Amino acid sequence: MTEPAPEPFLYVVVCAAGIAAGVDELIAAAQGRGWRVGVIATPVAMGGFFDTAAVEARTGRSIRSAWRTPGDPRPFPPPDAVVVAPATFNTVNKWAAGTADTLALATLCESYGLGVPVAVLPCVGGALAAHPAYQESLARLRGMGVRFGEPYTAEPAADGTRPDFGWARALDLLEPFPAG
């Protein structure tokens, strides 16, 4: 009898945006769809943008934000897919330019060379989203096969409410790369 294949592994890259506080919703949805999850956060995101203890409790793994030393074992298995949520203006532009100055960005840059599917939920205000560099970055990343969800600006509606972020949409974008 053959052993069942292990659940696929999803890297969730978290950037520093206020909406990052809800990343647990994405992790729960991914686990509900059969993914094992490891979180990589930008250094700024680690500074209070989300509940790191809750995320580590949910995933059973430490959040990665800094480089490991050469002798340290890899804390996560190779990814079967990557989700970037929320993806900020800075991260999208640096990633598209090939800048790998943080673990999160290096992971995103490397994912292309590994052929790993990537889904992105951008969280960028309208004024920044209008910048030509951002538009060029989106085009470049789309050309690399990166899948984008609808942009989220976090700007309130006329009635003062803010729309939901739609965390699970990132997982839908990964299809036809289903987990399980």
N, C-alpha and C positions, 0 to 999 in steps of 0.2 A: 504494500500500500504506500502511495506517495504522500508526503507531507503537504498540507495545503500551503499555497504561496502566502508569504507574509503580507499583511496589509501594506498598500503603497504608502510612501512617505511624502508628506507635503511640507515644504518650507513656507512659513508665513513671514514676510518681511514687513515690519511695522515702522512707519515714519512718524515724525513729530508733527501731528495735527491734532487738534482738540478732539476730533471724532475717534481717535485711536483708543479712547477709553472704552469703546464698545467692541474691541477686537475679540473678546471672549465669545461673542456671538458667532463670529466666523469660525473660531476654533471648535465650538460645540457643533456647529453645522457640519464642519469637515469630519469630525469624529463620528457624527451620526451617519455620514455617507461612507464610512469605512476607512478613512485616512488616519494614519498616525501623523502627529503634527510636532514640528519643532519650530520655535520662533527665533527669528533674527531681527534685532531692532537697531535702528540707527542710534548712535551715541546720544543725540539730543532726545530722542523718544524715550530713552531710559531715564530721563530726568523728571519723571512724574506725569508723563502723558497717558500712561495706562497702569493698571494694577499688576505689577510684575509678579507679586506673590501669588495672586489668583491665577495668572496665566501659567506659572510654573506648576501649581497644584493641578490644574486641569490637564496639562500635557504630560506631567510626570518628568519633565526635563528642564534643565536650566535654560534661561534665555541666553542666546549668544549675542554679543555686541562687540567684543574685542577679538583680536586675532589670538589663536592658540600658539603656543611655542612649538617649534619643530618636533620635540620629543613627545608632546602630548597626543593622546589618541583623539581621533575624530569623534566629537560628541554626538553627531547625527549621522545616520546612513546617507548615502547619496540621495538626492531628491528625485522623485518621480514627476513632480510638478512644483511650481512656485507661484504663490499669490503675493502681490504687493498691495497692501491695504492698511491704512490709507497711503496713497502715493502722493508725495508733495512735489511742488514745482522744482525745488532744488534737486530732489532725487531723480525725477524724470530727466531733467536736463543733464545732470552729471552722468547718469547711466547711458543716455544716448551718445554722449561725447566719449564714452569709454573710460571715464574716470573711476578708479577703483581705490579711493582713499579711505574707505571704511569697509568693514567686513560685509555689511549689507550691500554696498555697491559692488564690491568684488564678486559677491555671490551672484548678483544679477548679471554682471558682465560675463561671468563664467557660464551661466546657464545657457547662453546662446551657443557657445562652443560645444556644450554637452548635448545640445538638442533637446533640452528640457522645456516642456511647455510652460508658459508664463501668462498669468492673468493679472490685470491691474485694475484697481478701483481708484481713480485719481480724486484727490481732494484739493482743489486749487481754486482760489477766488477768481472771479471774472476778470479783474484788472490784470492779474498775473497770467491768466490763461490767454489773454489777448496778445501777450508778448510774442513777437515773431520767433524767438529762440524756442519757446515752448511748443509752438505749432510745428516747427521743424523737428523737434525732438520726438513728438508724437508720430510724425510721419516716418521718421527713421526707425523707431521701435516697431511700428506696425509693419514696416518693410522687413523687419527681422522676425516677424511672426508673432509678436507680442499681441495679446488680445486685451482690449480695453473695454471696461464697463462705461456706463454713462458718467459724464463728469459730475462731480458733487462740489458745489461752491459753499455750502453751509450758510448761504445767505437766506434770511427769513422771508417767508411769503408775506403777502400783503396783510394777512391776519396775525402775523408775528410768529407763527409756527415754523419749525424747520422740518424739511423732509427727512424721511428715514434714509440711512446710508445704504441699505441693501447689501449687507455683508455676504449673504449666501449667493448673490449674483456672481461673485468671483468664482465660485465653484461651478456654476452653470457655464461660465466661459471656458472652463477646462474641458468640457465635453467636446469631442468624443474620447476623452482620456479619463473614463470613469474609474473611480476607486472600487476596490473589492472584487 
